[in-house]
């Protein structure tokens, strides 16, 4: 006997009991059901016999509000490839595909497909510090180094170092990978971002790592840029570059198959461009860093008039 047959027999017993004792209220109390359910079953039985007592599906096969399969596929693609969260997927779909879907709806899609959990190895860290923002591009640049380990062609470990600079006001970033972790490379990276960033740099803030010591410090100062050290053991004071490194790990390096330095440099440049020009950013309600830069520059020009 299947579940439908057992349910039909249960309802028939209830209907029969009410007929025998002649009291619907007592029957409902005895079996623990509502009077509305009883009358619904009795009318269904009178109209359709036992077939009327089968449980109806709570949701029709073709729900009018069901998300189209092609939209579901876009949501899953953005999650699998870029590890974006529901809100950023919502921004991305509306911006680049003209698709409006709530973040709650996106979360339900991810949950149904087993993709609602964070990627393996992801840590959620709460930093209890007051958030601040420099409003003028270039007034405050955070710089740091991300340590990378790859597996080479012969199974050997390959160490590389991603130097990162991020503008506090706009989150515009510059990235470059080096084979060594030295002051010379830090100095080269400073020259790189001076040419790269489309605004004047006023201050660079770093930790006290060996790559940012005297030679680096005076090179930056000689360029007319102030160099400031953050308080020791306080990485949250350079929180934006730290957070951007977490995005690198989740959305870029976890998906990368390392081959060689040429391949890595090309892919990193592609990721940098995507981050700056196409990736919706949470700090700006889905706008990209370069859109935030244009707004800041327009605001600055209007104030200076």
C-alpha positions in Angstrom: 0.0 0.0 0.0 1.5 3.4 -1.0 1.1 6.7 0.8 -1.8 7.9 -1.3 -3.8 4.7 -0.5 -3.1 5.0 3.2 -4.2 8.7 3.2 -7.5 7.7 1.4 -8.2 5.0 4.0 -7.5 7.5 6.8 -9.9 10.1 5.4 -12.6 7.4 4.8 -12.4 6.3 8.4 -12.9 9.9 9.6 -15.9 10.4 7.2 -17.4 7.1 8.3 -16.9 7.9 12.0 -18.8 11.2 11.6 -21.7 9.4 9.8 -21.9 6.8 12.6 -22.0 9.2 15.6 -23.8 12.0 13.7 -21.5 14.7 15.2 -18.8 16.4 13.0 -17.4 18.5 15.9 -16.7 15.5 18.1 -15.2 13.6 15.1 -12.8 16.5 14.4 -11.7 16.7 18.0 -11.3 12.9 18.2 -9.0 12.8 15.1 -7.3 16.1 15.7 -8.4 17.8 12.4 -10.0 21.1 11.5 -13.7 21.3 10.5 -12.7 23.1 7.3 -10.6 20.1 6.3 -13.4 17.7 7.1 -15.9 19.5 5.0 -13.4 19.8 2.1 -12.8 16.0 2.2 -16.5 15.2 2.4 -17.4 17.5 -0.6 -14.5 16.0 -2.6 -15.7 12.5 -1.8 -19.2 13.3 -2.8 -18.1 14.8 -6.1 -15.2 12.4 -7.1 -15.3 9.4 -4.9 -12.1 8.1 -3.5 -10.1 9.9 -6.2 -11.1 13.2 -4.6 -9.4 12.2 -1.3 -5.8 12.0 -2.8 -3.5 14.8 -1.7 -3.3 17.5 -4.2 0.1 18.9 -5.2 0.8 22.1 -3.3 2.7 23.6 -6.2 1.7 23.2 -9.9 4.1 21.7 -12.3 4.4 25.0 -14.3 4.5 27.7 -11.7 3.9 31.1 -13.3 6.7 32.7 -11.2 9.3 29.9 -11.7 12.7 31.3 -12.7 13.5 30.4 -16.4 16.2 27.6 -16.8 18.5 30.0 -18.7 18.5 32.5 -15.8 19.2 29.7 -13.3 22.1 28.6 -15.4 23.5 32.2 -15.4 23.2 32.3 -11.6 25.0 28.9 -11.2 27.7 30.0 -13.7 28.5 33.2 -11.8 28.7 31.2 -8.5 30.8 28.4 -9.9 33.2 30.5 -11.9 33.6 33.7 -9.7 32.2 32.5 -6.3 30.0 35.6 -6.2 27.5 36.0 -3.4 23.7 36.5 -4.0 23.8 40.3 -3.8 26.7 40.6 -6.3 25.0 38.0 -8.6 21.9 40.2 -8.4 23.8 43.3 -9.4 25.7 41.5 -12.2 22.5 40.0 -13.8 20.8 43.4 -13.8 23.8 45.3 -15.1 25.0 42.9 -17.9 21.9 40.9 -18.7 18.9 43.2 -17.8 17.6 40.5 -15.5 16.0 41.5 -12.2 16.0 38.8 -9.6 16.0 39.3 -5.8 19.0 38.2 -3.7 16.6 36.0 -1.8 15.5 34.3 -5.0 19.1 33.8 -6.0 19.9 32.3 -2.7 17.1 29.8 -3.1 18.5 28.8 -6.5 21.9 28.3 -5.0 20.5 26.3 -2.1 18.5 24.0 -4.4 21.7 23.3 -6.4 23.9 22.8 -3.3 25.9 26.0 -3.9 24.7 28.0 -1.0 27.7 27.3 1.2 31.0 29.3 0.9 33.9 27.7 -1.0 36.1 25.3 0.9 38.7 27.0 3.0 36.8 30.3 3.2 36.9 32.0 6.6 34.5 34.7 7.6 36.4 37.2 9.8 34.7 40.0 11.8 36.9 43.0 12.4 35.5 45.4 15.0 37.0 48.6 13.7 35.3 51.8 12.4 35.2 51.9 8.7 36.6 55.0 7.0 36.9 56.2 3.5 39.1 58.8 1.8 36.9 60.6 -0.6 39.5 61.9 -3.0 41.2 59.4 -5.4 44.9 58.9 -4.7 44.9 60.5 -1.2 45.4 57.1 0.4 46.7 54.0 -1.3 47.0 50.7 0.6 49.8 48.4 -0.4 50.6 44.8 0.6 52.0 41.5 -0.7 50.0 38.2 -1.2 52.1 35.1 -0.9 51.4 32.4 -3.6 52.3 28.8 -3.9 51.8 26.8 -7.1 52.7 23.2 -8.2 55.1 23.2 -11.1 55.3 20.7 -14.1 57.5 18.3 -12.1 55.4 18.5 -8.9 57.7 21.0 -7.2 56.5 24.0 -5.2 56.7 27.3 -7.0 56.6 30.5 -4.9 55.4 33.8 -6.3 54.5 37.2 -4.7 51.6 39.3 -5.8 52.1 43.0 -5.0 48.8 44.8 -4.7 47.9 48.5 -4.4 44.3 49.7 -3.9 42.9 53.2 -3.8 40.9 53.8 -0.6 38.3 56.1 -2.2 37.5 54.0 -5.3 38.9 50.5 -4.8 40.7 50.8 -8.1 43.6 48.2 -7.9 46.9 47.4 -9.6 48.4 44.0 -9.4 51.8 42.6 -10.4 53.5 39.2 -9.7 57.2 38.9 -8.9 59.5 35.9 -8.4 61.2 37.4 -5.4 60.0 39.3 -2.3 62.4 42.2 -2.1 62.6 45.9 -1.7 63.8 46.2 -5.3 60.5 44.7 -6.5 58.5 46.9 -4.1 60.2 49.9 -5.6 59.5 48.7 -9.1 55.9 48.2 -8.2 55.6 51.8 -6.9 56.9 53.1 -10.2 54.4 50.7 -11.9 51.4 52.1 -10.0 52.5 55.8 -10.5 52.2 55.1 -14.2 49.1 52.9 -13.9 46.8 54.9 -11.7 44.9 57.7 -13.5 45.3 60.1 -10.5 48.0 61.6 -8.4 49.1 59.5 -5.5 49.4 61.5 -2.2 50.1 58.7 0.4 51.0 55.0 0.4 50.3 53.0 3.5 52.1 49.7 4.2 52.9 47.3 7.0 56.4 47.0 8.4 57.5 44.1 6.2 61.1 44.0 5.1 60.2 44.9 1.5 58.9 48.3 2.7 61.9 49.4 4.7 64.4 52.3 4.2 65.2 52.0 0.5 61.5 51.7 -0.4 60.5 54.4 2.1 62.9 57.0 0.7 62.1 56.1 -2.9 58.5 56.8 -2.2 59.2 60.1 -0.4 61.5 61.1 -3.3 58.6 60.7 -5.7 56.7 63.3 -3.7 54.5 60.7 -2.0 54.1 60.3 1.7 54.8 56.8 3.0 53.1 55.8 6.3 53.5 52.5 8.3 50.5 51.0 10.0 50.6 50.0 13.6 52.4 46.6 14.0 50.2 43.5 14.3 47.2 45.5 13.0 46.4 44.3 9.5 42.8 45.7 9.8 44.3 49.1 9.4 45.0 48.1 5.8 41.7 46.3 5.7 40.8 47.1 2.1 43.9 45.5 0.5 43.5 42.6 2.9 39.9 42.1 1.9 40.8 42.4 -1.8 43.3 39.6 -1.3 40.5 37.4 0.0 38.5 38.2 -3.2 41.6 37.2 -5.2 41.8 33.8 -3.5 38.0 33.1 -3.7 37.3 34.4 -7.2 40.6 34.0 -9.0 43.3 31.7 -7.6 40.9 28.9 -6.6 39.9 28.6 -10.2 43.4 29.0 -11.7 45.5 26.2 -13.2 49.1 27.3 -12.9 51.2 26.6 -16.0 54.0 29.2 -16.1 54.7 32.8 -15.4 53.6 34.1 -18.8 50.3 32.4 -18.4 49.9 33.7 -14.8 50.7 37.3 -15.8 48.2 37.2 -18.6 45.5 35.8 -16.4 46.3 38.2 -13.6 46.0 41.1 -16.0 42.6 39.8 -17.1 41.5 39.5 -13.5 42.7 43.0 -12.7 40.7 44.4 -15.6 37.6 42.5 -14.6 37.9 43.7 -11.0 38.3 47.3 -12.0 35.9 47.6 -14.9 33.3 44.9 -14.7 33.0 43.4 -11.2 30.1 44.9 -9.1 31.5 46.1 -5.8 29.7 45.9 -2.5 31.0 49.2 -1.2 29.3 51.1 -4.1 26.0 49.2 -4.3 27.0 47.3 -7.4 29.0 49.9 -9.2 32.5 49.1 -10.4 35.6 50.8 -9.1 36.1 52.8 -12.2 32.5 54.0 -12.1 33.2 55.1 -8.5 36.3 56.8 -9.8 34.4 58.8 -12.4 31.9 59.9 -9.8 34.6 61.0 -7.4 36.5 62.9 -10.1 33.3 64.7 -11.2 32.5 65.6 -7.6 36.0 66.9 -7.0 35.9 69.0 -10.2 32.6 70.5 -9.2 33.8 71.4 -5.7 36.9 73.1 -7.2 34.9 75.4 -9.4 
